[in-house]
Amino acid sequence: RQGPAAAHAYFRSDPSRQVLDRAAMASIVKKQQRRKRYSEAGVVFNDVYLARVASLPGGDTDKSSSKEAGKTAAGGEGSSDAIEFKHALQGFTTLGSTYAEMEAMKGLTEALVKLSRGGSGGGGEGGGGGGAAAGGGEEGNRGGPATTAAAAAAPSPEDHASCIPDPAFAPACGAFLQLLFLANSRPLHRLVITSIRRFPPAGRAIAEAALDAEVLESIEGARAQQGVTGAARLRPCSPLASINGCQPQTGVEQRVLRRAAVPAAALIAEGINAMVDEVLAGRHTPPAEMEMAHDAIAVAYCLVQRHCDAFIAGGGISNGGGGGISNGGISSGGGGVTAKKRGPDGEGKGELQSSDGEGKGEESPAETMASLVMSLARSLQQPTLSREAAVSAGVTFAAAAGAGAHAHAHAVVLADTFFPPPNGVASWAEAAGLPPAPIDAIVLGPTRGTSLAAEASRFTPFGRLATIRGLLTAASPAALSARLTPPSSSDRKASAGAGGESTQEEEGWGLLLDGALPAICAAMENPVDAHYKFHASAALKSALTRAKAIAEKGYANVGGRGAAVGTGGDDEEGDAGGAGDAMDVDLGTAAASDGGGGGAEEAGAGGAGCESDRATLAMSDALSSRVLSILWANWEDPLSQTVKEVQGAFEQLLDIKTQHTGNGNGKGDEASAAAAAATA
């Protein structure tokens, strides 16, 4: 606190302090290095990329400064803006430090913005904010911290709406966006992606096409690699995860992911299968490679949840409406952009594979989705990936169950998958009078001869826990609280699965309180190990958080069928779990709603096999007592993380019972009183 001189005096006063403080500092540095996904040495620029930079329009910038080169730009070597950008990019490739690269990214982005505006300026001081605008502005020219006068002087996006980009902008933008796919470039991803928002409309269209081309080329190159590890094959998924996680999303990011859905899903399936094979062969997978698997599964979740109709178009999925997205394909929404792979000369070559599966002659989109789902199921059937990656796989598997299904149908297929009735009893779908789910009827059945329920029956105990935990995030509030008619009233408890307890027998069976929550309680009561118990406690907190959020937001009447899952609807409720949900697996984006307001479309309209009575989502005394017993038994668990989750779960339970009692319902008074006494 008193400056370097005082610190040196402190060290010299006692030599033992030097040893202790240096050891402590070394320990801290090592921990920080282990936690980082990148090295501080900066981006790794390969020879191919350096040659591409050298070939950009702008002449030889090595022999003169950018200002001197600008004076001779009339000689035909490129405009002064092109020379300035090339000079900045060549200097960028020599920095060798992540910190220096992030600082230099401001000037590099400004030079590219000037190119996109055809040399009209606005990229320097008039553009406002430099790196601040590149790093987090929601739209084009939003400046960073500045005075009121400077902000008033900054040009608005309309000032450049009609600008025509410099001819050198297209190749320059391609080289700039390729930074996303270079090794160790992760710290720069957000700066690169959000810079597109500062371009005028014509520049954004060119940038979107360039990003499509880079994505396609990286995916095809990764799939063509031989003799590499599964994690190395998954490297293109890291920039895709950054594109998906860059919030707030614009149409550019959504369309890029949509057009890459089928080839990206095929790549993820191949990479996950390869990683599983490597582990089974005895190879130790480093943590950094597990991070790549986590990124890949995060992308898979986005594709399944938001763009599932790219795989099973025509399977009963309604268009979410907006963004230029249609079932059979996708329009650019930005001036007729057609994504093309970049050839050696920089020109377009080979159209990007469309979502109808034509053009590449390989697997159909439905077969690709089947491969993706089977690879995730395989990772949950054997303890090969890290448990964190398994949790992400569980979320994606649960989301795949609802592909093309409405909220009620999603609840039914999840019940059939994880809480199947005993042999000889009709399935949940048959009891509800529903046809087989699209994921079984269109994807897994015809292509693999299997079903979600058959694959889930082979999950490991942790795989089952991860997927039940995942359905709390993947399923909408309407699906979680839907009241289903059990296949056989005499076998109701058997159909509730492990630890099943019917909380509202007279009002039907609910996925959250009668299925997921009792199953999680059973996992807490019979843990495999301490880490398993931690994940079970996190799932318990998540389940109680969802129950509380659903009750607060009034998802009582969920008999109606809402919007289809994964169609990109704009339901404002979204994931009721919100930021407080314990199911925090860093998937890059909140779960897209699949009918969170399901009852709004058909108020009070009950589906077949779904109780339409307006029932409150309340826990029975028996289930409340069971949860409380589990919380008391683990209140002083040796693992501090487990204790934290248990305490959080207790707070959620107390809120649920207090809210239920406050609504005038006498049920739960005993549990609520016990909770209040314990708090006191």
WOWO-V598224 format. One record per run of one state. SS is the DSSP state (a for helix, b for strand, c for the rest). FROM is the first residue (numbers start at 1). LEN is the number of residues. If there is no record, write none. Layout:
SS FROM LEN
SS FROM LEN
//
This chain:
c 1 3
a 4 10
c 14 1
a 15 21
c 36 11
a 47 8
c 55 11
a 66 6
c 72 1
a 73 3
c 76 4
a 80 13
c 93 5
a 98 19
c 117 14
a 131 6
c 137 11
a 148 6
c 154 3
a 157 4
c 161 8
a 169 13
c 182 4
a 186 13
c 199 2
a 201 24
c 225 5
a 230 4
c 234 2
a 236 10
c 246 5
a 251 9
c 260 1
a 261 20
c 281 6
a 287 20
c 307 1
a 308 3
c 311 14
b 325 1
c 326 4
b 330 1
c 331 9
b 340 3
c 343 5
b 348 4
c 352 13
a 365 17
c 382 5
a 387 15
c 402 5
a 407 12
c 419 9
a 428 5
c 433 5
a 438 11
c 449 3
a 452 5
c 457 4
a 461 14
c 475 2
a 477 5
c 482 1
b 483 2
c 485 4
a 489 7
c 496 9
a 505 3
c 508 1
b 509 2
a 511 15
c 526 4
a 530 24
c 554 24
a 578 3
c 581 17
a 598 4
c 602 8
b 610 2
c 612 9
a 621 13
c 634 6
a 640 23
c 663 6
a 669 11
c 680 1
//
